[in-house]
Amino acid sequence: MKYIPTIILFLFLTPGCKKPDPSSFQRFDDAIKLDIPLSGSLQNPAFSPDGTSIVFTRFRNGYNVEPADIFIYHMEEERIDTLVMDGSANVNLPGACWNEVSNTIVFSSSREPHDEIYSIHEDGKPGEELKITGRSDYMAYEPAFSPDGDWIVFESHPLDVENEGIIMKYKIDNSITYQPLTGEDDDCRQPNWSPSGNYILYQRYMDRQWDVWIMHPDGSGKIKVTTGDGDKTDASFSYDGQYIVCSCDTDLEFGNIFKISVDGSSTERLTSYEGYDGAPSLSPDGKKLVFESYGGDPDRSEGTSLYILNLY
């Protein structure tokens, strides 16, 4: 959900002009780059339920450029486990993609015939994925678990249509099938379930910008949380459910990470960087923030790296 500012697009298209050097962008916070020895673009980090590990997506050929694989990084041991790698675009969502009850991770995959939702046990090996959704005329992206692990919520699109996103709920045992939670005329993306199970957040495109909304799990009580100009994307809940973290570019050239109360009454900037910070997740104890970062606009770049910031 990143956009190329006019001046940067001009640089891309003008002969002899180069994209700004990522190393020239300065950090003004204490975030530390995670030393993960993988090439490609590291994106969408999310903490394990115990806070000791991080699951993330690695796009092999640059930012959002397929194929993509899913890895787990064990921070104390500095060990990497390969979870999903089959040559397609396998992508997890920051936030509630790793369920404590079922010990599974949910993700989307572009394997044939088109994008659908899959899951894999946290100790699983490549090839042990289980397919969850399956519709002939709709694609499924960006899944997240309910706290009890019985449901997923995800982003649904008509086949080969980029917009017209609908937030869909589905019970994993197939006893209750696909339930749309947002309207067909809206364009809604990237749902995440709150730890209490009371709310689902999502981003909606309206008035030429993305904003974060919340609703009840039955689709009722829709409330717009974020205000002001600019895009607010890649949102997830804090583990007490009282706050939302997201990437916001309000009054900034590139998005940084902000924490916003669920009622929208308070906003706190968490990262301070001249470049882009996005796709944030908070640790279960609320003390650490993990996110993707790049010096400048990540689109058309070699890709982002993962950073961690101690908040307390």
C-alpha positions as CSV (number, residue, x, y, z in Angstrom):
1,M,0.0,0.0,0.0
2,K,2.9,2.4,-0.7
3,Y,2.6,5.3,-3.1
4,I,5.4,6.9,-5.1
5,P,5.5,10.7,-4.6
6,T,5.6,12.7,-7.7
7,I,9.1,13.9,-7.3
8,I,10.4,10.4,-6.7
9,L,8.5,9.1,-9.7
10,F,10.0,11.9,-11.8
11,L,13.5,10.7,-10.7
12,F,12.7,7.1,-11.7
13,L,11.6,8.2,-15.2
14,T,14.2,10.9,-15.9
15,P,17.3,9.7,-17.7
16,G,20.5,10.1,-15.6
17,C,18.6,10.4,-12.3
18,K,19.0,7.8,-9.6
19,K,16.9,6.8,-6.7
20,P,18.2,8.3,-3.4
21,D,20.8,6.3,-1.5
22,P,19.0,4.4,1.3
23,S,22.1,5.0,3.6
24,S,21.5,8.7,3.4
25,F,18.3,8.5,5.4
26,Q,18.8,8.9,9.2
27,R,17.1,7.3,12.2
28,F,16.3,9.4,15.2
29,D,15.1,6.6,17.4
30,D,16.8,3.6,19.0
31,A,15.5,1.0,16.6
32,I,18.0,-1.8,15.8
33,K,18.2,-3.8,12.6
34,L,17.8,-7.5,13.1
35,D,20.8,-9.4,11.8
36,I,18.9,-11.9,9.7
37,P,21.2,-13.4,7.0
38,L,18.8,-13.7,4.2
39,S,18.8,-11.9,0.8
40,G,15.7,-10.2,-0.6
41,S,13.0,-8.1,1.0
42,L,12.1,-9.0,4.6
43,Q,8.5,-7.9,5.4
44,N,5.5,-8.3,7.6
45,P,7.0,-9.4,10.9
46,A,4.8,-10.7,13.7
47,F,5.7,-12.0,17.2
48,S,5.1,-15.5,18.4
49,P,2.6,-15.8,21.2
50,D,5.5,-16.1,23.8
51,G,7.4,-13.1,22.2
52,T,10.6,-15.0,21.6
53,S,10.3,-15.5,17.9
54,I,9.2,-13.6,14.8
55,V,7.5,-14.9,11.7
56,F,8.0,-12.9,8.5
57,T,7.8,-12.9,4.7
58,R,10.9,-12.8,2.5
59,F,10.3,-11.6,-1.1
60,R,13.2,-13.0,-3.0
61,N,13.6,-10.4,-5.8
62,G,12.8,-7.1,-4.2
63,Y,9.9,-5.3,-2.4
64,N,6.7,-7.2,-3.1
65,V,8.3,-9.0,-6.0
66,E,7.4,-12.7,-6.1
67,P,8.2,-15.4,-5.2
68,A,8.0,-15.1,-1.5
69,D,8.7,-17.5,1.4
70,I,7.9,-17.6,5.1
71,F,10.5,-17.9,7.8
72,I,10.7,-17.9,11.6
73,Y,13.5,-16.1,13.4
74,H,14.2,-17.2,16.9
75,M,15.7,-14.1,18.5
76,E,17.7,-15.5,21.4
77,E,19.2,-18.3,19.4
78,E,19.6,-16.2,16.3
79,R,18.3,-19.2,14.4
80,I,16.2,-19.2,11.2
81,D,13.6,-21.9,10.4
82,T,12.2,-22.2,6.8
83,L,8.5,-22.6,7.2
84,V,7.0,-22.3,3.7
85,M,9.0,-22.2,0.4
86,D,7.4,-23.6,-2.8
87,G,8.2,-20.9,-5.4
88,S,4.9,-19.1,-5.2
89,A,4.0,-15.9,-3.2
90,N,3.5,-17.0,0.4
91,V,2.7,-14.0,2.5
92,N,1.8,-13.6,6.2
93,L,0.1,-10.6,7.8
94,P,1.6,-8.6,10.7
95,G,-0.4,-8.9,13.9
96,A,-2.6,-11.9,14.6
97,C,-1.3,-14.5,12.1
98,W,0.3,-16.7,14.7
99,N,-2.3,-18.4,17.0
100,E,-1.5,-19.4,20.6
101,V,-4.3,-22.0,20.9
102,S,-3.6,-24.0,17.7
103,N,0.1,-23.2,17.5
104,T,-0.4,-22.5,13.8
105,I,0.5,-19.7,11.4
106,V,-2.0,-18.5,8.7
107,F,-0.9,-17.0,5.4
108,S,-2.0,-16.5,1.8
109,S,-0.4,-18.3,-1.2
110,S,-0.5,-17.6,-4.9
111,R,-0.1,-21.3,-5.8
112,E,-2.5,-22.5,-8.6
113,P,-5.2,-21.9,-9.4
114,H,-5.1,-18.5,-7.5
115,D,-4.5,-16.9,-4.1
116,E,-6.1,-18.7,-1.2
117,I,-5.5,-19.0,2.6
118,Y,-3.4,-21.8,4.1
119,S,-2.1,-22.6,7.5
120,I,0.9,-24.5,8.9
121,H,2.0,-25.6,12.4
122,E,4.7,-23.5,14.0
123,D,7.0,-26.6,14.0
124,G,6.0,-27.6,10.5
125,K,8.2,-28.1,7.5
126,P,7.8,-26.9,3.9
127,G,5.1,-29.1,2.2
128,E,3.0,-29.5,5.4
129,E,0.7,-26.6,4.7
130,L,-3.1,-27.1,4.9
131,K,-5.4,-25.3,2.5
132,I,-8.3,-23.4,4.3
133,T,-10.2,-21.5,1.6
134,G,-11.2,-22.5,-1.9
135,R,-13.4,-20.6,-4.2
136,S,-13.3,-20.6,-8.0
137,D,-14.2,-16.9,-8.6
138,Y,-12.6,-15.1,-5.6
139,M,-9.1,-14.6,-4.3
140,A,-8.1,-14.5,-0.7
141,Y,-5.3,-12.5,0.9
142,E,-4.1,-11.1,4.3
143,P,-5.5,-13.6,6.8
144,A,-5.6,-13.3,10.6
145,F,-6.8,-15.6,13.4
146,S,-9.5,-15.0,16.0
147,P,-8.1,-15.4,19.5
148,D,-9.6,-18.9,19.9
149,G,-8.2,-20.1,16.6
150,D,-11.6,-21.2,15.3
151,W,-12.0,-18.4,12.7
152,I,-10.0,-16.5,10.2
153,V,-10.7,-13.1,8.8
154,F,-9.2,-12.1,5.4
155,E,-9.4,-9.8,2.4
156,S,-11.5,-11.1,-0.5
157,H,-11.3,-9.9,-4.1
158,P,-13.1,-11.0,-7.3
159,L,-10.7,-13.1,-9.4
160,D,-8.0,-10.9,-11.0
161,V,-9.4,-7.7,-9.6
162,E,-7.0,-5.6,-7.5
163,N,-9.6,-3.3,-5.8
164,E,-13.1,-4.1,-4.5
165,G,-11.7,-5.7,-1.4
166,I,-14.2,-7.2,1.0
167,I,-13.4,-8.3,4.6
168,M,-14.6,-11.9,4.9
169,K,-14.9,-14.2,7.9
170,Y,-14.7,-17.9,7.7
171,K,-14.8,-20.8,10.3
172,I,-11.9,-23.1,9.9
173,D,-13.9,-26.3,10.4
174,N,-16.2,-25.3,7.6
175,S,-19.3,-25.5,9.8
176,I,-20.0,-21.8,8.9
177,T,-18.9,-20.7,5.5
178,Y,-17.9,-17.3,4.1
179,Q,-19.4,-14.3,5.7
180,P,-18.9,-10.8,4.2
181,L,-18.4,-8.1,6.9
182,T,-17.9,-5.1,4.6
183,G,-19.8,-3.8,1.6
184,E,-19.1,-4.7,-2.1
185,D,-18.9,-1.0,-2.9
186,D,-16.2,-0.3,-0.4
187,D,-12.5,-1.2,-0.9
188,C,-11.3,-2.7,2.4
189,R,-8.0,-4.5,3.2
190,Q,-5.8,-6.1,5.8
191,P,-8.1,-7.2,8.7
192,N,-6.7,-8.0,12.1
193,W,-8.5,-9.5,15.1
194,S,-8.2,-8.0,18.6
195,P,-6.8,-10.2,21.4
196,S,-10.1,-10.0,23.2
197,G,-12.0,-11.0,20.1
198,N,-14.3,-8.0,20.5
199,Y,-13.1,-6.1,17.4
200,I,-11.7,-6.5,13.9
201,L,-9.7,-3.7,12.4
202,Y,-9.3,-3.0,8.7
203,Q,-8.2,-0.3,6.4
204,R,-10.7,1.4,4.0
205,Y,-10.0,3.5,0.9
206,M,-12.2,6.6,1.0
207,D,-11.8,10.2,0.0
208,R,-8.5,9.3,-1.8
209,Q,-6.7,7.9,1.2
210,W,-6.5,4.8,3.4
211,D,-7.8,5.0,7.0
212,V,-8.2,2.5,9.8
213,W,-11.6,1.4,10.9
214,I,-12.8,-1.1,13.6
215,M,-16.0,-3.2,13.7
216,H,-17.5,-6.0,15.8
217,P,-16.9,-9.6,14.5
218,D,-20.4,-9.7,13.0
219,G,-19.7,-6.6,10.9
220,S,-21.7,-4.2,13.0
221,G,-20.6,-1.0,14.8
222,K,-18.2,0.3,12.1
223,I,-16.1,3.2,13.4
224,K,-13.4,5.2,11.7
225,V,-10.4,5.4,14.1
226,T,-7.8,7.5,12.3
227,T,-8.2,11.1,11.2
228,G,-6.2,13.7,9.2
229,D,-4.7,13.6,5.8
230,G,-2.5,10.9,4.4
231,D,-2.5,7.1,4.4
232,K,-2.7,4.9,7.5
233,T,-1.9,1.3,6.6
234,D,-0.7,-2.1,7.9
235,A,-2.5,-1.9,11.2
236,S,-2.5,-4.4,14.1
237,F,-3.6,-4.4,17.7
238,S,-1.6,-4.1,20.9
239,Y,-1.9,-7.3,23.0
240,D,-4.2,-5.6,25.5
241,G,-6.5,-4.5,22.7
242,Q,-6.4,-0.9,23.8
243,Y,-4.3,0.5,20.9
244,I,-3.6,0.1,17.2
245,V,-0.2,0.4,15.6
246,C,0.0,1.4,12.0
247,S,2.2,3.1,9.4
248,C,1.1,6.7,8.8
249,D,2.5,9.3,6.5
250,T,0.4,12.3,7.8
251,D,2.7,15.4,7.5
252,L,5.6,13.0,6.5
253,E,7.2,12.1,3.2
254,F,7.2,8.4,4.1
255,G,5.2,6.4,6.6
256,N,6.4,6.0,10.2
257,I,4.9,3.9,13.0
258,F,2.2,5.4,15.2
259,K,0.2,4.1,18.2
260,I,-3.5,5.1,18.2
261,S,-6.1,4.4,20.9
262,V,-9.0,2.4,19.6
263,D,-11.4,5.3,20.3
264,G,-9.0,7.6,18.3
265,S,-8.6,9.9,21.3
266,S,-4.8,9.7,21.5
267,T,-1.9,9.3,19.0
268,E,1.8,8.7,19.8
269,R,4.6,8.5,17.2
270,L,6.8,5.4,17.9
271,T,9.4,5.6,15.2
272,S,11.4,8.5,13.9
273,Y,13.0,8.0,10.6
274,E,13.5,10.0,7.4
275,G,12.7,6.9,5.4
276,Y,9.8,4.4,5.5
277,D,8.7,2.3,8.5
278,G,5.8,0.0,8.1
279,A,4.0,-3.3,8.8
280,P,4.3,-3.1,12.6
281,S,3.6,-5.7,15.3
282,L,3.8,-5.3,19.1
283,S,5.2,-8.0,21.4
284,P,2.8,-9.8,23.8
285,D,4.1,-7.7,26.7
286,G,3.9,-4.5,24.7
287,K,7.5,-3.7,25.3
288,K,8.9,-4.3,21.8
289,L,7.9,-3.2,18.4
290,V,9.0,-5.0,15.2
291,F,8.6,-3.6,11.7
292,E,9.9,-3.4,8.2
293,S,12.0,-0.4,7.1
294,Y,13.7,1.1,4.1
295,G,15.7,4.3,3.3
296,G,13.1,6.1,1.1
297,D,10.2,4.6,-0.8
298,P,10.4,0.8,-0.8
299,D,8.5,0.4,-4.1
300,R,10.9,-0.8,-6.9
301,S,13.7,-1.2,-4.4
302,E,15.8,-4.2,-3.5
303,G,13.6,-4.4,-0.4
304,T,13.1,-3.7,3.3
305,S,14.9,-5.0,6.4
306,L,13.4,-5.8,9.8
307,Y,14.0,-3.6,12.8
308,I,13.1,-3.9,16.5
309,L,12.5,-1.1,18.9
310,N,12.4,-1.4,22.7
311,L,9.5,0.8,23.9
312,Y,9.9,0.4,27.7
